[in-house]
């Protein structure tokens, strides 16, 4: 795959994930602010669950950003598009769908 195409895909995915992370952080702050407001405390577990979901989503998005960082590193060192496990080529279709893919489809499935 062409390096410029890879850079475009990685940049677009990074922007998408950063937007989602910002939205999630905003939702988490809103959930925490709501939890601190006086009012009906009939179901405090619901607020805690919402906060935990926000935290889990944010952690997953931070993991995705780390995967994008690793993909950019592989692009720089010339190993982008190859499995980090076997060194086999990762098909362009897979990289179009997930530019941070580190394994072939078969390896990711555990085949």
N, C-alpha and C positions, 0 to 999 in steps of 0.2 A: 504494500500500500504506500502511496506517495506521502512523504513526510508532511507536506503542507496540509493534506487531507487529514492526517492524524492530528496535527496541531489544532485544526479547526474543530474536529470531533471532541478532542480533549477540552478545549476552551469552552465549547458549548455545554458539555456535560458539567464542567466545573461551575459555570455560571448557573446552570439549572440547580445543582446541588446547593450552592451557596444561597440562592434565593429560597429554596426549601428550608435550609437551616435557619435563615433569618425569620421566616414565617413561623417555624417551630419554636424558636426562641421567644418570639412575640407571644405566641399562644401559651407557652410555659409561664411567662411573666404574668400574663392575664389570669391564668389559673391560680397562680400563687397569690396575686393581689385579691382575687375573689375569695380565696380561702381565708384571708385575713380580715375580710369585711364582716361587720356584725350582721346577724340575721339568722335565718333558719339553719340550724345545725342538725337537722334530722338525719342527714346522710353524709357525714364527713368523709366516709370512705370513698364516695364518688369523686370528691375533689382530689383526694390522694391518688386515686387510680388515674385520673386525668393527668396529674403531674408526672406520675411514673411513666405513662405512655409518652408524654412529651419528651421526657428524659431519654427513654429508649430510642425514640425516633431520632433525636438529636445525636445520640451516640452512633447510630447506624449511618447517619449522614456524615459524621466526622470520619468514620471508617471508610466511607466511599471517597471522601477527599484524600485520605491517605493512599487509597488504591490509585487514584488519579496521579498523585505525586510519584508513586512507584512507576506508573506507566510513562510519565514524562522522563523519569530517570532512565528507563529502558530505551526510550527514543533517543536520548542523548548518547547512551553508550552503545547504541547499534543493535540491541537485542529485542527491540520492540517487534511484536508479531510472532514471537517464539515462546513456547511454553516455558515457564520458569522451572517446571519439574523435569520435562524430558528434552527440551530444546526443539521439539517438533514445531513446524509452522502452524500458526493459528490462522484459519481461513479468514479472508477479508470480510466475508459476510458476518462472521462472528464479531470481528473488530468494529464493523459498522454499527452493529447492534449494541456492543459494549466495548468501547475503546480502552477500557481498563482491564479487559480480560487477561488473565495470567495463565490460563490453562486451555487446552483444547476442550471441546464439548465432551469427548469421551473421558478425559481425565477428570473433568468437573463432575461428571456423573458417577465416577468411581469404576468405570469399565476397565 
